[in-house]
Amino acid sequence: MICYEHPLNERIRTLLRLEDLFNRIDFFSTKDTATEHHGSLIALFEVLEITSRADIKSDLLQELERQKQILEMLRRNPDVSEAALDNVLNDIKTTFREMLDFPGKVGEHLRENEWLMTIKQRIGIPGGCCVFDLPSYHYWLNLDPVHRHRDFDEWLTPFQPIRNAFGIVLYLLRKSGKTLQVVANRGIFQQTGSEYSAHMLRLNLSDQLQCVPEISANKYALNIRFIPTQSGQRNKVYEGDVTFELTFCNL
């Protein structure tokens, strides 16, 4: 099965992008080659671009507080595990305190690093990081990998409270889903009604089907078209019926 996640508002879209970028950073930064570390740094600069355009810290604090209040009301629910609830609430409270202690804007420690900002500026130019453009960066890429690992640890550690915060929010979002088994007749699925509104959709599809979903949604309607992966014609719709699992996730 392949899971496709589709955010239905800008806030969730931003969190999913950050999650994807940090996963890439984690993967490449733990490797040893210069090429892999270059890829990690590109993803880190993308994180800076995203966090500079939105007040991530304030949004996450508000959402953690809201989720704490919602979860506290579940204590009287006999269907909810008290131990599991306490674990989540403790994580939220710990992360909330860490976020309050977080100094300045997200990524400010990197923006104050002139060497990194010079590299960031050149990376935006096609082929702009060649050795003749950035000899100091070329020198860094040729250092012992242990040295570069230490640098990545220094650059990434201040992001940990933010990562914990959006990790909790996305975890709760994914766990909140209402799941349906549905069929797209001749590659098209449509649903109307406000009862199907959500913050994110999760679509599980067999990896044996040679098609991918194109999703458009608002608070009034949901439309999913399945497009053949090898047709070369983007507007062509998959001709067969598609059975899939659709989850409506709400915070």
Salt bridges, closest charged atoms under 4 A:
GLU5 OE2 - ARG174 NE 2.79
GLU5 OE2 - ARG202 NE 2.78
GLU10 OE1 - ARG13 NH1 2.84
GLU19 OE1 - ARG174 NH2 2.71
ASP20 OD2 - ARG24 NH2 3.14
ASP26 OD2 - ARG163 NH2 2.49
ASP32 OD1 - HIS149 NE2 3.31
GLU49 OE1 - ARG53 NH1 3.88
GLU49 OE2 - LYS120 NZ 2.44
GLU63 OE1 - ARG11 NH1 2.40
GLU63 OE2 - ARG66 NH2 3.00
GLU65 OE2 - LYS68 NZ 3.87
GLU72 OE1 - ARG75 NE 3.02
GLU72 OE2 - LYS93 NZ 3.84
GLU82 OE2 - ARG75 NH1 2.80
ASP86 OD1 - ARG75 NH1 2.92
GLU108 OE1 - ARG111 NH1 3.88
ASP133 OD1 - ARG122 NH2 3.00
ASP151 OD2 - HIS147 NE2 3.47
GLU214 OE1 - ARG225 NH2 3.15
GLU214 OE2 - ARG234 NH2 3.38
